[in-house]
Amino acid sequence: MDKNETQKTESTLTAPTESPLMIAAELVKANGNMDVGKLKELL
């Protein structure tokens, strides 16, 4: 994951209009190879 991708992910995670669960679902859809441990770290 490059720097721009990481920043985009962080801004998505901090978006106030979406619940963490919805954001997690979007991340899984967008990045199917993201492992669960990494996902839990982000949450």
mmCIF entry with sequence, helices, sheets and N, C-alpha, C, O atoms, coordinates in Angstrom:
data_MODEL
# 
_entry.id   MODEL 
# 
_entity.id                         1 
_entity.type                       polymer 
_entity.pdbx_number_of_molecules   1 
# 
_entity_poly.entity_id                      1 
_entity_poly.type                           'polypeptide(L)' 
_entity_poly.nstd_linkage                   no 
_entity_poly.nstd_monomer                   no 
_entity_poly.pdbx_seq_one_letter_code       MDKNETQKTESTLTAPTESPLMIAAELVKANGNMDVGKLKELL 
_entity_poly.pdbx_seq_one_letter_code_can   MDKNETQKTESTLTAPTESPLMIAAELVKANGNMDVGKLKELL 
_entity_poly.pdbx_strand_id                 A 
# 
loop_
_entity_poly_seq.entity_id 
_entity_poly_seq.num 
_entity_poly_seq.mon_id 
_entity_poly_seq.hetero 
1 1  MET n 
1 2  ASP n 
1 3  LYS n 
1 4  ASN n 
1 5  GLU n 
1 6  THR n 
1 7  GLN n 
1 8  LYS n 
1 9  THR n 
1 10 GLU n 
1 11 SER n 
1 12 THR n 
1 13 LEU n 
1 14 THR n 
1 15 ALA n 
1 16 PRO n 
1 17 THR n 
1 18 GLU n 
1 19 SER n 
1 20 PRO n 
1 21 LEU n 
1 22 MET n 
1 23 ILE n 
1 24 ALA n 
1 25 ALA n 
1 26 GLU n 
1 27 LEU n 
1 28 VAL n 
1 29 LYS n 
1 30 ALA n 
1 31 ASN n 
1 32 GLY n 
1 33 ASN n 
1 34 MET n 
1 35 ASP n 
1 36 VAL n 
1 37 GLY n 
1 38 LYS n 
1 39 LEU n 
1 40 LYS n 
1 41 GLU n 
1 42 LEU n 
1 43 LEU n 
# 
_struct_asym.id          A 
_struct_asym.entity_id   1 
# 
loop_
_struct_conf.conf_type_id 
_struct_conf.id 
_struct_conf.pdbx_PDB_helix_id 
_struct_conf.beg_label_comp_id 
_struct_conf.beg_label_asym_id 
_struct_conf.beg_label_seq_id 
_struct_conf.pdbx_beg_PDB_ins_code 
_struct_conf.end_label_comp_id 
_struct_conf.end_label_asym_id 
_struct_conf.end_label_seq_id 
_struct_conf.pdbx_end_PDB_ins_code 
_struct_conf.beg_auth_comp_id 
_struct_conf.beg_auth_asym_id 
_struct_conf.beg_auth_seq_id 
_struct_conf.end_auth_comp_id 
_struct_conf.end_auth_asym_id 
_struct_conf.end_auth_seq_id 
_struct_conf.pdbx_PDB_helix_class 
_struct_conf.details 
_struct_conf.pdbx_PDB_helix_length 
HELX_P HELX_P1 AA1 LYS A 3  ? LEU A 13 ? LYS A 3  LEU A 13 1 ? 11 
HELX_P HELX_P2 AA2 PRO A 20 ? ALA A 30 ? PRO A 20 ALA A 30 1 ? 11 
HELX_P HELX_P3 AA3 VAL A 36 ? LEU A 42 ? VAL A 36 LEU A 42 1 ? 7  
# 
_struct_conf_type.id          HELX_P 
_struct_conf_type.criteria    ? 
_struct_conf_type.reference   ? 
# 
loop_
_atom_site.group_PDB 
_atom_site.id 
_atom_site.type_symbol 
_atom_site.label_atom_id 
_atom_site.label_alt_id 
_atom_site.label_comp_id 
_atom_site.label_asym_id 
_atom_site.label_entity_id 
_atom_site.label_seq_id 
_atom_site.pdbx_PDB_ins_code 
_atom_site.Cartn_x 
_atom_site.Cartn_y 
_atom_site.Cartn_z 
_atom_site.occupancy 
_atom_site.B_iso_or_equiv 
_atom_site.pdbx_formal_charge 
_atom_site.auth_seq_id 
_atom_site.auth_comp_id 
_atom_site.auth_asym_id 
_atom_site.auth_atom_id 
_atom_site.pdbx_PDB_model_num 
ATOM 1   N N  . MET A 1 1  ? 0.853   -1.200 0.000  1.00 0.00 ? 1  MET A N  1 
ATOM 2   C CA . MET A 1 1  ? 0.000   0.000  0.000  1.00 0.00 ? 1  MET A CA 1 
ATOM 3   C C  . MET A 1 1  ? 0.883   1.242  0.000  1.00 0.00 ? 1  MET A C  1 
ATOM 4   O O  . MET A 1 1  ? 1.719   1.413  0.887  1.00 0.00 ? 1  MET A O  1 
ATOM 5   N N  . ASP A 1 2  ? 0.702   2.093  -0.975 1.00 0.00 ? 2  ASP A N  1 
ATOM 6   C CA . ASP A 1 2  ? 1.546   3.282  -1.039 1.00 0.00 ? 2  ASP A CA 1 
ATOM 7   C C  . ASP A 1 2  ? 1.030   4.373  -0.107 1.00 0.00 ? 2  ASP A C  1 
ATOM 8   O O  . ASP A 1 2  ? -0.031  4.242  0.504  1.00 0.00 ? 2  ASP A O  1 
ATOM 9   N N  . LYS A 1 3  ? 1.795   5.438  -0.013 1.00 0.00 ? 3  LYS A N  1 
ATOM 10  C CA . LYS A 1 3  ? 1.496   6.500  0.949  1.00 0.00 ? 3  LYS A CA 1 
ATOM 11  C C  . LYS A 1 3  ? 0.127   7.138  0.679  1.00 0.00 ? 3  LYS A C  1 
ATOM 12  O O  . LYS A 1 3  ? -0.650  7.370  1.606  1.00 0.00 ? 3  LYS A O  1 
ATOM 13  N N  . ASN A 1 4  ? -0.157  7.415  -0.581 1.00 0.00 ? 4  ASN A N  1 
ATOM 14  C CA . ASN A 1 4  ? -1.440  8.029  -0.921 1.00 0.00 ? 4  ASN A CA 1 
ATOM 15  C C  . ASN A 1 4  ? -2.609  7.131  -0.553 1.00 0.00 ? 4  ASN A C  1 
ATOM 16  O O  . ASN A 1 4  ? -3.634  7.600  -0.059 1.00 0.00 ? 4  ASN A O  1 
ATOM 17  N N  . GLU A 1 5  ? -2.449  5.849  -0.794 1.00 0.00 ? 5  GLU A N  1 
ATOM 18  C CA . GLU A 1 5  ? -3.503  4.892  -0.462 1.00 0.00 ? 5  GLU A CA 1 
ATOM 19  C C  . GLU A 1 5  ? -3.744  4.862  1.049  1.00 0.00 ? 5  GLU A C  1 
ATOM 20  O O  . GLU A 1 5  ? -4.885  4.792  1.505  1.00 0.00 ? 5  GLU A O  1 
ATOM 21  N N  . THR A 1 6  ? -2.662  4.917  1.810  1.00 0.00 ? 6  THR A N  1 
ATOM 22  C CA . THR A 1 6  ? -2.773  4.915  3.270  1.00 0.00 ? 6  THR A CA 1 
ATOM 23  C C  . THR A 1 6  ? -3.508  6.166  3.746  1.00 0.00 ? 6  THR A C  1 
ATOM 24  O O  . THR A 1 6  ? -4.385  6.080  4.605  1.00 0.00 ? 6  THR A O  1 
ATOM 25  N N  . GLN A 1 7  ? -3.160  7.312  3.200  1.00 0.00 ? 7  GLN A N  1 
ATOM 26  C CA . GLN A 1 7  ? -3.818  8.554  3.610  1.00 0.00 ? 7  GLN A CA 1 
ATOM 27  C C  . GLN A 1 7  ? -5.299  8.522  3.273  1.00 0.00 ? 7  GLN A C  1 
ATOM 28  O O  . GLN A 1 7  ? -6.132  8.977  4.056  1.00 0.00 ? 7  GLN A O  1 
ATOM 29  N N  . LYS A 1 8  ? -5.627  7.977  2.093  1.00 0.00 ? 8  LYS A N  1 
ATOM 30  C CA . LYS A 1 8  ? -7.021  7.879  1.694  1.00 0.00 ? 8  LYS A CA 1 
ATOM 31  C C  . LYS A 1 8  ? -7.788  6.975  2.659  1.00 0.00 ? 8  LYS A C  1 
ATOM 32  O O  . LYS A 1 8  ? -8.919  7.279  3.037  1.00 0.00 ? 8  LYS A O  1 
ATOM 33  N N  . THR A 1 9  ? -7.174  5.877  3.048  1.00 0.00 ? 9  THR A N  1 
ATOM 34  C CA . THR A 1 9  ? -7.800  4.954  3.987  1.00 0.00 ? 9  THR A CA 1 
ATOM 35  C C  . THR A 1 9  ? -8.035  5.641  5.332  1.00 0.00 ? 9  THR A C  1 
ATOM 36  O O  . THR A 1 9  ? -9.105  5.506  5.924  1.00 0.00 ? 9  THR A O  1 
ATOM 37  N N  . GLU A 1 10 ? -7.040  6.373  5.807  1.00 0.00 ? 10 GLU A N  1 
ATOM 38  C CA . GLU A 1 10 ? -7.178  7.056  7.093  1.00 0.00 ? 10 GLU A CA 1 
ATOM 39  C C  . GLU A 1 10 ? -8.288  8.086  7.051  1.00 0.00 ? 10 GLU A C  1 
ATOM 40  O O  . GLU A 1 10 ? -9.052  8.206  8.008  1.00 0.00 ? 10 GLU A O  1 
ATOM 41  N N  . SER A 1 11 ? -8.393  8.835  5.959  1.00 0.00 ? 11 SER A N  1 
ATOM 42  C CA . SER A 1 11 ? -9.449  9.839  5.872  1.00 0.00 ? 11 SER A CA 1 
ATOM 43  C C  . SER A 1 11 ? -10.821 9.175  5.815  1.00 0.00 ? 11 SER A C  1 
ATOM 44  O O  . SER A 1 11 ? -11.800 9.716  6.329  1.00 0.00 ? 11 SER A O  1 
ATOM 45  N N  . THR A 1 12 ? -10.888 8.003  5.190  1.00 0.00 ? 12 THR A N  1 
ATOM 46  C CA . THR A 1 12 ? -12.150 7.257  5.159  1.00 0.00 ? 12 THR A CA 1 
ATOM 47  C C  . THR A 1 12 ? -12.522 6.802  6.568  1.00 0.00 ? 12 THR A C  1 
ATOM 48  O O  . THR A 1 12 ? -13.682 6.882  6.973  1.00 0.00 ? 12 THR A O  1 
ATOM 49  N N  . LEU A 1 13 ? -11.525 6.327  7.303  1.00 0.00 ? 13 LEU A N  1 
ATOM 50  C CA . LEU A 1 13 ? -11.786 5.807  8.649  1.00 0.00 ? 13 LEU A CA 1 
ATOM 51  C C  . LEU A 1 13 ? -12.241 6.899  9.601  1.00 0.00 ? 13 LEU A C  1 
ATOM 52  O O  . LEU A 1 13 ? -12.961 6.620  10.559 1.00 0.00 ? 13 LEU A O  1 
ATOM 53  N N  . THR A 1 14 ? -11.835 8.134  9.356  1.00 0.00 ? 14 THR A N  1 
ATOM 54  C CA . THR A 1 14 ? -12.198 9.215  10.267 1.00 0.00 ? 14 THR A CA 1 
ATOM 55  C C  . THR A 1 14 ? -13.445 9.963  9.802  1.00 0.00 ? 14 THR A C  1 
ATOM 56  O O  . THR A 1 14 ? -13.873 10.916 10.455 1.00 0.00 ? 14 THR A O  1 
ATOM 57  N N  . ALA A 1 15 ? -14.029 9.544  8.688  1.00 0.00 ? 15 ALA A N  1 
ATOM 58  C CA . ALA A 1 15 ? -15.248 10.189 8.214  1.00 0.00 ? 15 ALA A CA 1 
ATOM 59  C C  . ALA A 1 15 ? -16.354 10.037 9.259  1.00 0.00 ? 15 ALA A C  1 
ATOM 60  O O  . ALA A 1 15 ? -16.685 8.917  9.648  1.00 0.00 ? 15 ALA A O  1 
ATOM 61  N N  . PRO A 1 16 ? -16.926 11.146 9.714  1.00 0.00 ? 16 PRO A N  1 
ATOM 62  C CA . PRO A 1 16 ? -17.887 11.101 10.817 1.00 0.00 ? 16 PRO A CA 1 
ATOM 63  C C  . PRO A 1 16 ? -19.248 10.523 10.428 1.00 0.00 ? 16 PRO A C  1 
ATOM 64  O O  . PRO A 1 16 ? -20.048 10.175 11.296 1.00 0.00 ? 16 PRO A O  1 
ATOM 65  N N  . THR A 1 17 ? -19.506 10.423 9.135  1.00 0.00 ? 17 THR A N  1 
ATOM 66  C CA . THR A 1 17 ? -20.842 10.018 8.694  1.00 0.00 ? 17 THR A CA 1 
ATOM 67  C C  . THR A 1 17 ? -21.000 8.516  8.581  1.00 0.00 ? 17 THR A C  1 
ATOM 68  O O  . THR A 1 17 ? -22.110 8.029  8.369  1.00 0.00 ? 17 THR A O  1 
ATOM 69  N N  . GLU A 1 18 ? -19.905 7.765  8.720  1.00 0.00 ? 18 GLU A N  1 
ATOM 70  C CA . GLU A 1 18 ? -19.985 6.315  8.551  1.00 0.00 ? 18 GLU A CA 1 
ATOM 71  C C  . GLU A 1 18 ? -19.566 5.601  9.822  1.00 0.00 ? 18 GLU A C  1 
ATOM 72  O O  . GLU A 1 18 ? -18.631 6.017  10.506 1.00 0.00 ? 18 GLU A O  1 
ATOM 73  N N  . SER A 1 19 ? -20.272 4.520  10.130 1.00 0.00 ? 19 SER A N  1 
ATOM 74  C CA . SER A 1 19 ? -19.898 3.727  11.287 1.00 0.00 ? 19 SER A CA 1 
ATOM 75  C C  . SER A 1 19 ? -18.646 2.916  10.976 1.00 0.00 ? 19 SER A C  1 
ATOM 76  O O  . SER A 1 19 ? -18.399 2.588  9.816  1.00 0.00 ? 19 SER A O  1 
ATOM 77  N N  . PRO A 1 20 ? -17.850 2.587  11.995 1.00 0.00 ? 20 PRO A N  1 
ATOM 78  C CA . PRO A 1 20 ? -16.649 1.772  11.781 1.00 0.00 ? 20 PRO A CA 1 
ATOM 79  C C  . PRO A 1 20 ? -16.950 0.458  11.071 1.00 0.00 ? 20 PRO A C  1 
ATOM 80  O O  . PRO A 1 20 ? -16.145 -0.023 10.274 1.00 0.00 ? 20 PRO A O  1 
ATOM 81  N N  . LEU A 1 21 ? -18.102 -0.115 11.360 1.00 0.00 ? 21 LEU A N  1 
ATOM 82  C CA . LEU A 1 21 ? -18.460 -1.386 10.740 1.00 0.00 ? 21 LEU A CA 1 
ATOM 83  C C  . LEU A 1 21 ? -18.676 -1.228 9.238  1.00 0.00 ? 21 LEU A C  1 
ATOM 84  O O  . LEU A 1 21 ? -18.231 -2.064 8.451  1.00 0.00 ? 21 LEU A O  1 
ATOM 85  N N  . MET A 1 22 ? -19.352 -0.165 8.846  1.00 0.00 ? 22 MET A N  1 
ATOM 86  C CA . MET A 1 22 ? -19.562 0.099  7.425  1.00 0.00 ? 22 MET A CA 1 
ATOM 87  C C  . MET A 1 22 ? -18.238 0.384  6.729  1.00 0.00 ? 22 MET A C  1 
ATOM 88  O O  . MET A 1 22 ? -17.989 -0.090 5.621  1.00 0.00 ? 22 MET A O  1 
ATOM 89  N N  . ILE A 1 23 ? -17.397 1.160  7.390  1.00 0.00 ? 23 ILE A N  1 
ATOM 90  C CA . ILE A 1 23 ? -16.080 1.469  6.840  1.00 0.00 ? 23 ILE A CA 1 
ATOM 91  C C  . ILE A 1 23 ? -15.267 0.188  6.666  1.00 0.00 ? 23 ILE A C  1 
ATOM 92  O O  . ILE A 1 23 ? -14.610 -0.007 5.643  1.00 0.00 ? 23 ILE A O  1 
ATOM 93  N N  . ALA A 1 24 ? -15.319 -0.670 7.662  1.00 0.00 ? 24 ALA A N  1 
ATOM 94  C CA . ALA A 1 24 ? -14.597 -1.939 7.583  1.00 0.00 ? 24 ALA A CA 1 
ATOM 95  C C  . ALA A 1 24 ? -15.096 -2.758 6.394  1.00 0.00 ? 24 ALA A C  1 
ATOM 96  O O  . ALA A 1 24 ? -14.300 -3.353 5.667  1.00 0.00 ? 24 ALA A O  1 
ATOM 97  N N  . ALA A 1 25 ? -16.397 -2.784 6.201  1.00 0.00 ? 25 ALA A N  1 
ATOM 98  C CA . ALA A 1 25 ? -16.969 -3.533 5.077  1.00 0.00 ? 25 ALA A CA 1 
ATOM 99  C C  . ALA A 1 25 ? -16.485 -2.958 3.750  1.00 0.00 ? 25 ALA A C  1 
ATOM 100 O O  . ALA A 1 25 ? -16.162 -3.706 2.827  1.00 0.00 ? 25 ALA A O  1 
ATOM 101 N N  . GLU A 1 26 ? -16.434 -1.640 3.654  1.00 0.00 ? 26 GLU A N  1 
ATOM 102 C CA . GLU A 1 26 ? -15.943 -0.990 2.440  1.00 0.00 ? 26 GLU A CA 1 
ATOM 103 C C  . GLU A 1 26 ? -14.477 -1.334 2.200  1.00 0.00 ? 26 GLU A C  1 
ATOM 104 O O  . GLU A 1 26 ? -14.073 -1.605 1.069  1.00 0.00 ? 26 GLU A O  1 
ATOM 105 N N  . LEU A 1 27 ? -13.688 -1.322 3.264  1.00 0.00 ? 27 LEU A N  1 
ATOM 106 C CA . LEU A 1 27 ? -12.265 -1.649 3.128  1.00 0.00 ? 27 LEU A CA 1 
ATOM 107 C C  . LEU A 1 27 ? -12.072 -3.079 2.658  1.00 0.00 ? 27 LEU A C  1 
ATOM 108 O O  . LEU A 1 27 ? -11.208 -3.357 1.827  1.00 0.00 ? 27 LEU A O  1 
ATOM 109 N N  . VAL A 1 28 ? -12.880 -3.985 3.194  1.00 0.00 ? 28 VAL A N  1 
ATOM 110 C CA . VAL A 1 28 ? -12.776 -5.390 2.786  1.00 0.00 ? 28 VAL A CA 1 
ATOM 111 C C  . VAL A 1 28 ? -13.141 -5.533 1.309  1.00 0.00 ? 28 VAL A C  1 
ATOM 112 O O  . VAL A 1 28 ? -12.486 -6.269 0.570  1.00 0.00 ? 28 VAL A O  1 
ATOM 113 N N  . LYS A 1 29 ? -14.183 -4.827 0.885  1.00 0.00 ? 29 LYS A N  1 
ATOM 114 C CA . LYS A 1 29 ? -14.588 -4.897 -0.524 1.00 0.00 ? 29 LYS A CA 1 
ATOM 115 C C  . LYS A 1 29 ? -13.516 -4.300 -1.428 1.00 0.00 ? 29 LYS A C  1 
ATOM 116 O O  . LYS A 1 29 ? -13.207 -4.842 -2.489 1.00 0.00 ? 29 LYS A O  1 
ATOM 117 N N  . ALA A 1 30 ? -12.948 -3.161 -0.987 1.00 0.00 ? 30 ALA A N  1 
ATOM 118 C CA . ALA A 1 30 ? -11.965 -2.459 -1.806 1.00 0.00 ? 30 ALA A CA 1 
ATOM 119 C C  . ALA A 1 30 ? -10.625 -3.184 -1.833 1.00 0.00 ? 30 ALA A C  1 
ATOM 120 O O  . ALA A 1 30 ? -9.876  -3.093 -2.805 1.00 0.00 ? 30 ALA A O  1 
ATOM 121 N N  . ASN A 1 31 ? -10.338 -3.901 -0.761 1.00 0.00 ? 31 ASN A N  1 
ATOM 122 C CA . ASN A 1 31 ? -9.024  -4.537 -0.631 1.00 0.00 ? 31 ASN A CA 1 
ATOM 123 C C  . ASN A 1 31 ? -9.219  -5.941 -0.085 1.00 0.00 ? 31 ASN A C  1 
ATOM 124 O O  . ASN A 1 31 ? -9.038  -6.190 1.107  1.00 0.00 ? 31 ASN A O  1 
ATOM 125 N N  . GLY A 1 32 ? -9.588  -6.854 -0.973 1.00 0.00 ? 32 GLY A N  1 
ATOM 126 C CA . GLY A 1 32 ? -9.961  -8.203 -0.574 1.00 0.00 ? 32 GLY A CA 1 
ATOM 127 C C  . GLY A 1 32 ? -8.854  -8.971 0.127  1.00 0.00 ? 32 GLY A C  1 
ATOM 128 O O  . GLY A 1 32 ? -9.131  -9.940 0.835  1.00 0.00 ? 32 GLY A O  1 
ATOM 129 N N  . ASN A 1 33 ? -7.599  -8.555 -0.057 1.00 0.00 ? 33 ASN A N  1 
ATOM 130 C CA . ASN A 1 33 ? -6.491  -9.300 0.546  1.00 0.00 ? 33 ASN A CA 1 
ATOM 131 C C  . ASN A 1 33 ? -6.090  -8.751 1.909  1.00 0.00 ? 33 ASN A C  1 
ATOM 132 O O  . ASN A 1 33 ? -5.111  -9.213 2.496  1.00 0.00 ? 33 ASN A O  1 
ATOM 133 N N  . MET A 1 34 ? -6.834  -7.768 2.420  1.00 0.00 ? 34 MET A N  1 
ATOM 134 C CA . MET A 1 34 ? -6.521  -7.242 3.753  1.00 0.00 ? 34 MET A CA 1 
ATOM 135 C C  . MET A 1 34 ? -6.884  -8.290 4.798  1.00 0.00 ? 34 MET A C  1 
ATOM 136 O O  . MET A 1 34 ? -8.010  -8.786 4.826  1.00 0.00 ? 34 MET A O  1 
ATOM 137 N N  . ASP A 1 35 ? -5.932  -8.621 5.647  1.00 0.00 ? 35 ASP A N  1 
ATOM 138 C CA . ASP A 1 35 ? -6.217  -9.655 6.649  1.00 0.00 ? 35 ASP A CA 1 
ATOM 139 C C  . ASP A 1 35 ? -6.987  -9.080 7.829  1.00 0.00 ? 35 ASP A C  1 
ATOM 140 O O  . ASP A 1 35 ? -6.992  -7.868 8.045  1.00 0.00 ? 35 ASP A O  1 
ATOM 141 N N  . VAL A 1 36 ? -7.625  -9.936 8.576  1.00 0.00 ? 36 VAL A N  1 
ATOM 142 C CA . VAL A 1 36 ? -8.508  -9.515 9.659  1.00 0.00 ? 36 VAL A CA 1 
ATOM 143 C C  . VAL A 1 36 ? -7.741  -8.792 10.763 1.00 0.00 ? 36 VAL A C  1 
ATOM 144 O O  . VAL A 1 36 ? -8.242  -7.826 11.338 1.00 0.00 ? 36 VAL A O  1 
ATOM 145 N N  . GLY A 1 37 ? -6.532  -9.252 11.058 1.00 0.00 ? 37 GLY A N  1 
ATOM 146 C CA . GLY A 1 37 ? -5.728  -8.598 12.082 1.00 0.00 ? 37 GLY A CA 1 
ATOM 147 C C  . GLY A 1 37 ? -5.449  -7.146 11.727 1.00 0.00 ? 37 GLY A C  1 
ATOM 148 O O  . GLY A 1 37 ? -5.542  -6.260 12.575 1.00 0.00 ? 37 GLY A O  1 
ATOM 149 N N  . LYS A 1 38 ? -5.108  -6.913 10.473 1.00 0.00 ? 38 LYS A N  1 
ATOM 150 C CA . LYS A 1 38 ? -4.855  -5.551 10.005 1.00 0.00 ? 38 LYS A CA 1 
ATOM 151 C C  . LYS A 1 38 ? -6.121  -4.716 10.116 1.00 0.00 ? 38 LYS A C  1 
ATOM 152 O O  . LYS A 1 38 ? -6.076  -3.556 10.525 1.00 0.00 ? 38 LYS A O  1 
ATOM 153 N N  . LEU A 1 39 ? -7.244  -5.310 9.752  1.00 0.00 ? 39 LEU A N  1 
ATOM 154 C CA . LEU A 1 39 ? -8.515  -4.615 9.809  1.00 0.00 ? 39 LEU A CA 1 
ATOM 155 C C  . LEU A 1 39 ? -8.857  -4.209 11.242 1.00 0.00 ? 39 LEU A C  1 
ATOM 156 O O  . LEU A 1 39 ? -9.301  -3.087 11.486 1.00 0.00 ? 39 LEU A O  1 
ATOM 157 N N  . LYS A 1 40 ? -8.649  -5.125 12.185 1.00 0.00 ? 40 LYS A N  1 
ATOM 158 C CA . LYS A 1 40 ? -8.924  -4.821 13.588 1.00 0.00 ? 40 LYS A CA 1 
ATOM 159 C C  . LYS A 1 40 ? -8.016  -3.712 14.098 1.00 0.00 ? 40 LYS A C  1 
ATOM 160 O O  . LYS A 1 40 ? -8.436  -2.884 14.906 1.00 0.00 ? 40 LYS A O  1 
ATOM 161 N N  . GLU A 1 41 ? -6.759  -3.693 13.625 1.00 0.00 ? 41 GLU A N  1 
ATOM 162 C CA . GLU A 1 41 ? -5.844  -2.607 13.994 1.00 0.00 ? 41 GLU A CA 1 
ATOM 163 C C  . GLU A 1 41 ? -6.409  -1.266 13.582 1.00 0.00 ? 41 GLU A C  1 
ATOM 164 O O  . GLU A 1 41 ? -6.355  -0.296 14.337 1.00 0.00 ? 41 GLU A O  1 
ATOM 165 N N  . LEU A 1 42 ? -6.955  -1.218 12.365 1.00 0.00 ? 42 LEU A N  1 
ATOM 166 C CA . LEU A 1 42 ? -7.482  0.036  11.837 1.00 0.00 ? 42 LEU A CA 1 
ATOM 167 C C  . LEU A 1 42 ? -8.702  0.508  12.621 1.00 0.00 ? 42 LEU A C  1 
ATOM 168 O O  . LEU A 1 42 ? -8.940  1.709  12.748 1.00 0.00 ? 42 LEU A O  1 
ATOM 169 N N  . LEU A 1 43 ? -9.467  -0.435 13.143 1.00 0.00 ? 43 LEU A N  1 
ATOM 170 C CA . LEU A 1 43 ? -10.643 -0.065 13.910 1.00 0.00 ? 43 LEU A CA 1 
ATOM 171 C C  . LEU A 1 43 ? -10.245 0.252  15.339 1.00 0.00 ? 43 LEU A C  1 
ATOM 172 O O  . LEU A 1 43 ? -11.100 0.590  16.158 1.00 0.00 ? 43 LEU A O  1 
# 
